[in-house]
Amino acid sequence: MSFLSDYREFTKGTEAHPTYHTFSALVALSSIISRRVWIEQGYFKVFPNLYCVLVGPAGNRKTSAMSIAKQLLRELKSVPFSAESVTKEKLVMDMFEQERIIGTLPEQHKAQNTYSPMTIMVTELSEFLGPSSIGMINFLTTIYDQDFYECRTKNKGDVLITGPYLNLLACTTPEWITTYLRTDVISGGFSRRAIFVLETDKAGRIPFPEVTPQAKAAWQRVVEHAQRLAQVAGPFIWDPAAKAFYSDWYKNLEMPKDETIIGYYETKHMQLLKISMLLALSEETDRILRTHHLQAGLELLKLAEENLLRVFQGIGRNELNAAAQKVLDLFDRLPTKTFRLGTEEVTCPTIPEKDLRAVMFKTVDQQELDKVLTHLIDTDLIGRGQLSQGGVLRTFLFRKPKKLLS
């Protein structure tokens, strides 16, 4: 058993998608261990703080997943929280006032003895960022990996935060990202630091949720493991096989072609190290990084990467990007249908083209929709075909299964 497996056991009786629960648990675990552990990387150190944004349509239970992680941290009573609506200046002062001393590190690591933790868990990312989101985004980007953060305040003078350790778990919708985040924000520093987790479905409908005895026992083990981590501090040690695995993987890491997600891939290795540390701590307290931690970390990142391009697909200078994303989002909510495509039988979401045009009428005119559909068909994201209904051939559109994408 591990912290993460027990957390999954407790949350499997909820409607929130398991991927939401997994990344919420990782942020909670990061908040628990805080800046007391790290990986030495020669010129710098990697700490396990995370920025995770749960993305999905309204009502798909992403907030419910975040709330359970928040419940755990509140039960432990050792993790400081930011307010859901706060100015940058107030957040800086709150972190400054949370300065802590580890006190158990060997002499050669005394430089890491002081740290200033803070965890942000917000149901609406837009509310936390505020009307002028760029200022807060720049702050989150800057403080993410700093050993010190200096700020000149209006009433408190100069404030120096030693060892800032900031975690972020926030919820938002694809529409908010498309409408309010600029291209340079997404392709810049913030996207290199944040993991965007998009899911469109719930785990399922549960009319009568029940916390079973097994779930209660799993939660107790989660709390007990978290309490044991309070005594853990110091650098991670590489198992030789893990070091060889990571070196080979990093040297062969390929960059994507799409500029909206290349920022994430440029620092994917840092996210891997952070998550691998947390997975190791989920199992043991010996601070040894093993190969299976890295392999499991890559699998978790793959869960987010499967939908990463779709998170930002509507952003760009072309105003029709948002409409194209809305069409793709529509397919995510449609039931699947099995039919023959050439010589192959496929199962995928379908919709009569006239029905889709009716749905999209409020968003774009007919000429604009023609351009959107042409683009989506040309890029193999959707297809167009004909089905016989009552002896009449009707044109329909379908979301291409991944195995058919060129």
Secondary structure, DSSP 4 states (H G I P E B T S, - for coil): --HHHHHHHHHTTSSS-HHHHHHHHHHHHHHHHGGGEEEEETTEEE----EEEEE--TTSSHHHHHHHHHHHHHHHT-S-B--SS--HHHHHHHHHTT-EE---S-GGGGGGSEEEEEEEEES-HHHHH-SSHHHHHHHHHHHTT-SEEEEEETTTEEEEEESEEEEEEEEE-HHHHHHHS-HHHHSSHHHHHEEEEE--S-S---SS----HHHHHHHHHHHHHHHHGGG--EE-EE-HHHHHHHHHHHHTPPPPS-HHHHHHHHTHHHHHHHHHHHHHHHH-SS-EE-HHHHHHHHHHHHHHHTTHHHHSTT-SS-THHHHHHHHHHHHHTSPEEEEEETTEEEEEEEEEHHHHHHHHTTTS-HHHHHHHHHHHHHTTSEEEEEEEETTEEEEEEEEPPGGG--
